[in-house]
Each structure stands twice: as C-alpha cells, then as structure tokens.
Amino acid sequence: MREKHPLAGQTVKLKDGIGIFSTGQDAGGEEFRVEDWADNVLGRSVWMANGNPAAIEYALRTGTNGNHTPTDNNAVYGKVGMFGHIVHDSEIVRE
C-alpha cells in the first residue's frame, strides 16, 4: 500500500472532456470526493480488480474514449454523488 493520495478526503472538480459514468457524457466540472489511490481502495491495481464496477468502467473508458488517459497506476477512487468512480490523477482540476 502506498501513502494516501494528497487530496484524500477533499472534494475537487474534474477536468472537461472526461466521458465517464457509463453514459459517455462529459463529467467535466463534476464534484469528485477523493477517497484515495484506487489501488489502496481496491487492494490491488485497477487493472487487476476483476469484477469491480468502477474498475471496469475505467478500463472501458481508457480503452475507448480517445482522450488518451494514461494507463499507469495513478488512478484515483472517489465518488460523484453516491456512486464510486475511478479517474486518472491527471483528470483532477488542481487550483
């Protein structure tokens, strides 16, 4: 397990152009409550989290949406509303 994500526990905004949440709609500007690095939350790499809905959604998005999301392990788990999602660290707005 690595150290907690520096924004863990904070609510941030997502960058424009992120098509997620199974609908493909732009989630840019959505409030995202950062829980921690995805591998800390899931107990393994997002790429090895078989059957986890957020990991499946992330894998599909990175493979099909054409936004060139990096596929390293800098994936972050958090929530929009009551639903958990995974975004890449680079998709979080830093002010």
VEXPA-110225 format. One line per 5 residues: number of its first residue (from 0); their letters; for each residue x, y, z of N, C-alpha, C. Coordinates in nm, 4 decimals. Example, Ala and Ser with C-alpha at 12.3 -4.5 7.8 and 13.67 -1.06 7.14 Angstrom:
// VEXPA-110225
0) AS) 1.3190 -0.5690 0.7800 1.2300 -0.4500 0.7800 1.3200 -0.3300 0.7800 ~ 1.2850 -0.2250 0.7080 1.3670 -0.1060 0.7140 1.2900 0.0030 0.7870
// end
This chain:
// VEXPA-110225
0) MREKH) 0.0848 -0.1174 0.0000 0.0000 0.0000 0.0000 0.0895 0.1239 0.0000 ~ 0.0524 0.2206 -0.0793 0.1313 0.3437 -0.0809 0.0647 0.4511 0.0039 ~ 0.1339 0.5614 0.0228 0.0807 0.6705 0.1033 -0.0519 0.7192 0.0446 ~ -0.1355 0.7743 0.1306 -0.2657 0.8264 0.0851 -0.2463 0.9313 -0.0241 ~ -0.3444 0.9411 -0.1104 -0.3444 1.0438 -0.2135 -0.3432 1.1801 -0.1444
5) PLAGQ) -0.2670 1.2765 -0.1974 -0.2573 1.4069 -0.1321 -0.3911 1.4811 -0.1207 ~ -0.4893 1.4459 -0.2018 -0.6197 1.5116 -0.1958 -0.7261 1.4253 -0.1270 ~ -0.6838 1.3149 -0.0647 -0.7786 1.2248 0.0018 -0.8633 1.3026 0.1020 ~ -0.9943 1.2792 0.0958 -1.0871 1.3459 0.1856 -1.1373 1.4800 0.1356 ~ -1.0842 1.5265 0.0227 -1.1244 1.6561 -0.0311 -1.2195 1.6379 -0.1493
10) TVKLK) -1.2997 1.7392 -0.1734 -1.3858 1.7420 -0.2915 -1.3198 1.8320 -0.3943 ~ -1.3019 1.7783 -0.5145 -1.2355 1.8502 -0.6226 -1.3285 1.8523 -0.7438 ~ -1.2878 1.9208 -0.8468 -1.3604 1.9220 -0.9737 -1.2846 1.8351 -1.0729 ~ -1.3583 1.7784 -1.1671 -1.2968 1.7011 -1.2744 -1.2785 1.7885 -1.3969 ~ -1.1725 1.7626 -1.4714 -1.1438 1.8394 -1.5928 -1.2489 1.8121 -1.6996
15) DGIGI) -1.2651 1.9079 -1.7889 -1.3569 1.8924 -1.9020 -1.3077 1.7830 -1.9955 ~ -1.4012 1.7184 -2.0616 -1.3679 1.6194 -2.1626 -1.3578 1.4770 -2.1118 ~ -1.3936 1.4545 -1.9858 -1.3892 1.3192 -1.9310 -1.5251 1.2550 -1.9527 ~ -1.5317 1.1614 -2.0446 -1.6571 1.0908 -2.0684 -1.6642 0.9689 -1.9793 ~ -1.7385 0.9780 -1.8712 -1.7484 0.8637 -1.7804 -1.8915 0.8419 -1.7360
20) FSTGQ) -1.9064 0.7565 -1.6401 -2.0337 0.7248 -1.5788 -2.1234 0.6477 -1.6742 ~ -2.0632 0.5601 -1.7494 -2.1319 0.4653 -1.8356 -2.2157 0.5285 -1.9453 ~ -2.2408 0.6566 -1.9379 -2.3231 0.7228 -2.0383 -2.2379 0.7872 -2.1463 ~ -2.1103 0.8103 -2.1153 -2.0237 0.8783 -2.2092 -2.0376 1.0292 -2.2029 ~ -2.1265 1.0786 -2.1172 -2.1433 1.2229 -2.1057 -2.0204 1.2848 -2.0409
25) DAGGE) -1.9960 1.4105 -2.0738 -1.8812 1.4816 -2.0183 -1.9028 1.5043 -1.8694 ~ -1.8117 1.4560 -1.7891 -1.8191 1.4734 -1.6435 -1.7375 1.5930 -1.5973 ~ -1.6881 1.6713 -1.6921 -1.6107 1.7892 -1.6564 -1.6887 1.8812 -1.5653 ~ -1.6244 1.9287 -1.4614 -1.6869 2.0185 -1.3662 -1.7612 1.9487 -1.2542 ~ -1.7785 1.8169 -1.2653 -1.8465 1.7425 -1.1586 -1.7634 1.7468 -1.0312
30) EFRVE) -1.8307 1.7482 -0.9171 -1.7614 1.7392 -0.7893 -1.7286 1.5934 -0.7617 ~ -1.6038 1.5683 -0.7283 -1.5497 1.4339 -0.7083 -1.4860 1.4305 -0.5699 ~ -1.5419 1.3494 -0.4802 -1.4861 1.3359 -0.3448 -1.3781 1.2288 -0.3473 ~ -1.2541 1.2712 -0.3358 -1.1396 1.1810 -0.3443 -1.1334 1.0945 -0.2187 ~ -1.1328 0.9633 -0.2409 -1.1150 0.8721 -0.1282 -0.9674 0.8374 -0.1098
35) DWADN) -0.9013 0.7922 -0.2170 -0.7595 0.7554 -0.2101 -0.7180 0.7042 -0.3483 ~ -0.5914 0.6667 -0.3589 -0.5451 0.5993 -0.4805 -0.6315 0.4755 -0.4985 ~ -0.6666 0.4427 -0.6205 -0.7543 0.3280 -0.6469 -0.6930 0.1977 -0.5965 ~ -0.5624 0.1801 -0.6123 -0.5016 0.0542 -0.5670 -0.5076 0.0391 -0.4151 ~ -0.5062 0.1503 -0.3406 -0.5229 0.1420 -0.1956 -0.6653 0.1007 -0.1596
40) VLGRS) -0.7630 0.1563 -0.2290 -0.9030 0.1255 -0.2010 -0.9373 -0.0167 -0.2434 ~ -0.8904 -0.0558 -0.3611 -0.9260 -0.1863 -0.4169 -0.8390 -0.3001 -0.3644 ~ -0.7237 -0.2666 -0.3082 -0.6334 -0.3694 -0.2594 -0.5461 -0.4295 -0.3678 ~ -0.5532 -0.3761 -0.4855 -0.4714 -0.4212 -0.5998 -0.4814 -0.3168 -0.7101 ~ -0.4003 -0.3322 -0.8121 -0.4031 -0.2409 -0.9260 -0.5425 -0.2378 -0.9875
45) VWMAN) -0.5793 -0.1206 -1.0364 -0.7082 -0.1073 -1.1046 -0.7179 -0.2066 -1.2212 ~ -0.6044 -0.2425 -1.2797 -0.6033 -0.3335 -1.3944 -0.6209 -0.4796 -1.3526 ~ -0.6133 -0.5064 -1.2233 -0.6294 -0.6428 -1.1733 -0.7553 -0.6573 -1.0875 ~ -0.8374 -0.5552 -1.0817 -0.9569 -0.5549 -0.9953 -1.0755 -0.6164 -1.0684 ~ -1.0640 -0.7419 -1.0987 -1.1669 -0.8131 -1.1743 -1.3042 -0.8008 -1.1087
50) GNPAA) -1.4017 -0.7607 -1.1870 -1.5390 -0.7550 -1.1406 -1.5783 -0.6278 -1.0682 ~ -1.4843 -0.5401 -1.0371 -1.5199 -0.4160 -0.9691 -1.5816 -0.3209 -1.0715 ~ -1.7058 -0.2755 -1.0493 -1.7724 -0.1904 -1.1492 -1.6963 -0.0624 -1.1844 ~ -1.6372 0.0042 -1.0850 -1.5624 0.1272 -1.1131 -1.4387 0.0971 -1.1972 ~ -1.3717 -0.0144 -1.1683 -1.2527 -0.0528 -1.2447 -1.2903 -0.0909 -1.3880
55) IEYAL) -1.4027 -0.1601 -1.4040 -1.4487 -0.1962 -1.5386 -1.4798 -0.0708 -1.6187 ~ -1.5520 0.0221 -1.5573 -1.5868 0.1475 -1.6240 -1.4598 0.2228 -1.6652 ~ -1.3623 0.2291 -1.5747 -1.2365 0.2988 -1.6029 -1.1621 0.2316 -1.7185 ~ -1.1547 0.0997 -1.7159 -1.0859 0.0267 -1.8232 -1.1539 0.0504 -1.9576 ~ -1.2853 0.0460 -1.9592 -1.3583 0.0712 -2.0844 -1.3356 0.2132 -2.1330
60) RTGTN) -1.3397 0.3070 -2.0417 -1.3221 0.4477 -2.0791 -1.1830 0.4745 -2.1338 ~ -1.0814 0.4216 -2.0666 -0.9452 0.4492 -2.1126 -0.9167 0.3810 -2.2456 ~ -0.9866 0.2719 -2.2720 -0.9632 0.1995 -2.3964 -1.0452 0.2464 -2.5139 ~ -1.1519 0.3239 -2.4880 -1.2421 0.3550 -2.5981 -1.2743 0.5016 -2.6197 ~ -1.2466 0.5892 -2.5248 -1.2980 0.7255 -2.5403 -1.2066 0.8190 -2.6176
65) GNHTP) -1.0868 0.7769 -2.6489 -0.9996 0.8579 -2.7323 -0.9423 0.9812 -2.6649 ~ -0.9541 0.9912 -2.5309 -0.8976 1.1108 -2.4666 -0.7548 1.0887 -2.4194 ~ -0.7003 0.9733 -2.4517 -0.5603 0.9430 -2.4223 -0.5283 0.9474 -2.2732 ~ -0.6187 0.8962 -2.1926 -0.5947 0.8857 -2.0487 -0.4781 0.7908 -2.0262 ~ -0.3805 0.8315 -1.9460 -0.2680 0.7410 -1.9177 -0.3170 0.6104 -1.8544
70) TDNNA) -0.2443 0.5042 -1.8772 -0.2831 0.3734 -1.8236 -0.1873 0.3256 -1.7153 ~ -0.1222 0.4205 -1.6481 -0.0369 0.3830 -1.5362 -0.1243 0.3623 -1.4114 ~ -0.0629 0.3384 -1.2985 -0.1397 0.3118 -1.1766 -0.1709 0.4379 -1.0961 ~ -0.1715 0.5536 -1.1592 -0.2077 0.6772 -1.0898 -0.3570 0.7030 -1.1013 ~ -0.4335 0.5970 -1.0782 -0.5785 0.6038 -1.0810 -0.6280 0.6381 -0.9402
75) VYGKV) -0.7318 0.7188 -0.9348 -0.7846 0.7693 -0.8081 -0.9304 0.7263 -0.7939 ~ -0.9626 0.6724 -0.6768 -1.1006 0.6320 -0.6493 -1.1697 0.7427 -0.5707 ~ -1.2930 0.7712 -0.6087 -1.3717 0.8706 -0.5376 -1.5173 0.8567 -0.5740 ~ -1.5959 0.9510 -0.5295 -1.7397 0.9438 -0.5532 -1.7930 1.0725 -0.6119 ~ -1.8874 1.0542 -0.7029 -1.9709 1.1621 -0.7531 -2.1100 1.1252 -0.7044
80) GMFGH) -2.1631 1.2075 -0.6170 -2.2881 1.1692 -0.5517 -2.2612 1.0461 -0.4664 ~ -2.3428 0.9442 -0.4818 -2.3240 0.8232 -0.4015 -2.2530 0.7114 -0.4769 ~ -2.2141 0.7369 -0.5996 -2.1525 0.6324 -0.6817 -2.0007 0.6463 -0.6889 ~ -1.9305 0.5337 -0.6764 -1.7866 0.5312 -0.6861 -1.7402 0.5277 -0.8299 ~ -1.6343 0.6010 -0.8569 -1.5748 0.6070 -0.9904 -1.4245 0.6146 -0.9766
85) IVHDS) -1.3575 0.5844 -1.0854 -1.2121 0.5957 -1.0905 -1.1764 0.6910 -1.2032 ~ -1.0891 0.7854 -1.1715 -1.0351 0.8783 -1.2709 -0.8837 0.8751 -1.2592 ~ -0.8165 0.9197 -1.3621 -0.6716 0.9313 -1.3543 -0.6381 1.0594 -1.2784 ~ -0.5296 1.0568 -1.2044 -0.4867 1.1733 -1.1264 -0.4772 1.2986 -1.2130 ~ -0.4380 1.2835 -1.3365 -0.4238 1.3994 -1.4272 -0.5583 1.4581 -1.4698
90) EIVRE) -0.6690 1.3907 -1.4390 -0.8020 1.4391 -1.4769 -0.8684 1.5217 -1.3669 ~ -0.7950 1.5447 -1.2587 -0.8452 1.6247 -1.1468 -0.7961 1.7679 -1.1621 ~ -0.8874 1.8628 -1.1475 -0.8506 2.0049 -1.1517 -0.7748 2.0394 -1.0251 ~ -0.6596 2.0997 -1.0423 -0.5808 2.1486 -0.9284 -0.5740 2.2992 -0.9396 ~ -0.6186 2.3648 -0.8366 -0.6244 2.5123 -0.8405 -0.5062 2.5744 -0.7737
// end
